[in-house]
Amino acid sequence: MTVQEEQQLHGDPEPSLLEQGYGSTGDEKDSLLTSSSSPPPRMSAEEDAFEDKKKSKSKSSTQRDILRNHLDALTKIPLRRVALEVSLYVNLFITVTKLVAYLQTFSLSVLAALLDSVLDVVSQFVLNYTEKHSSLQRSSAFYPAGASRLEPIGVLTCAALMGMGSFEVLKESVMALINWANPFLQGDDTAGEGLSMVSFWSMSAIVIVKLLLLLLCQRAAETNTTSNQSTTTNTITNNHHANPNNVSMDSESQHTGTVMESTTIGSSRAAIQMSDPTLEALAQDHWNDALSNAVAAAALLAALKAEQLWFLDPVGAILISLYIIWSWFETGKEQIEQLTGKSAPEDFIEELLEIANHFDERMLVDVCRAYHFGPKFLVELEVVLPKNTLLFESHDLGMELQYEIESREEVERCFVHIDYEQRPYDEHVVSKVPELREKYRPGKEGLRWRSTHSM
């Protein structure tokens, strides 16, 4: 049976022209190829219009896709970053507005608010710089323990600037009251009440804008805290479901449920609400601005409506300056406590003890320390394992416990020290006193036994 008969019998498709001419001469092949590659017939005007419309529609859909991608990218920008950038640009605009208002009125209250805004801009540049450099990476060759303490240092710098500037305004206001000199409208009186009322309304508008920025910073802080808590919970869950090979399966199966339960309870109790130093400083700054501008606007309005009430202007400036000095003193005090290693709250330490005590049935927690290491906490755990625990088992258990504690957003670092017995003294205190160091030298009996048997 020939090949064509087999194709017809099995229902195979007929060969193409090129396949049919495969065995023909060269001229027949060229004619077939030429006929197959001939240009298509020209389209009519209606077809051209249809193609143009199709291309235009495709182009518009492409533009819509690009716009949609840009919108999606904008929605993925962290709210924290939006709050920082919007606050900076708004503070720049508000500073110019207050400068114009002061040049029109020469009000000491407006001057206090203007100085506050100028320092706001300077402070925010400092905060943005410290926030950027403190979050580049957790550790580096220059900062082996990380640079997270740059943020509280930046906040302290802002507090010092705010305090010095407010003190200068306070001094000028007190001198105006002592001399009983009306500083209001020291310039050209032809400026008129119209321009002064414009300044009043601009100061009032600033109060509203600052309150909106305060809400934005609070929302960004809440979103950041919520995402960090969910990330911590997911990390702990993944650690327990991973069933690592370096932890014995029996012990892990016994303590996994308990650890998960205690961790979930600790996360839901809101015992620790970690504050973002940069957002906290910005939020306080917006609140201070709202109060200072409200007082400045009220003092300005009183001086405009009744000249005999001019003294309300320096009084308002004094109130603004005193409040700014007090609020930034409290902020600086809090940051100093964090930098000097203030102890963590008791409920947070109890959560750490709960996790460590139920991490493995063989493990007993001897000491748990947690203290500020900048805005976050440094945790020290001293745990006891049986003497016959193998080295690789004790190491892997300690490493897994370290991972679990460090997965919490509040923790900067965790150090796990493994011992074979409880010790009734602080090892760090003993190491500084030669007599105590000799008395409590670890492994003294073991060293004597090894030296005796090696001779």
Buried (B, 14 or more C-beta within 10 A) or exposed (E): EEEEEEEEEEEEEEEEEEEEBEEEEEEEBEEBEEEEEEEEEEEEEEEEEEEEEEEEEEEEEEEEEEEEEEEEEEEEEEBBEBBBEBBBEBBBEBBEBBBBBBBBBBBBBBBBBBBBBBBBBBBBBBBBEBBEBBBEEEEEEEBEBBBBBBBBBBBBBBBEBBBEBBBEBBEBBBEBBEEEEBBBBEEEEEBEEEBBBBBBEBBBBBBEBBBEBBEBBBBBBEBBBEBBBEEBBEBBBEBBEEEEEEBBEEBBEEBBEBBBEBBEEBBEEEBBEBBBBBBBBBBBBBBBBBBBBBBBBBBBBBBBEEEEBBBBBBBBBBBBBBBBBEBBEEBBEBBBEBBEEEEBEEEBBBBBBBBBBBBBEBBBBBBBBBBBBBBBBBBBBBBBBEEEBEEEBBBBBBBBBBBBBBBBBBBBBBBBEBBEEEBEEEBEEBEEEEEBBEEBEBEEEEEEEEEEEEE
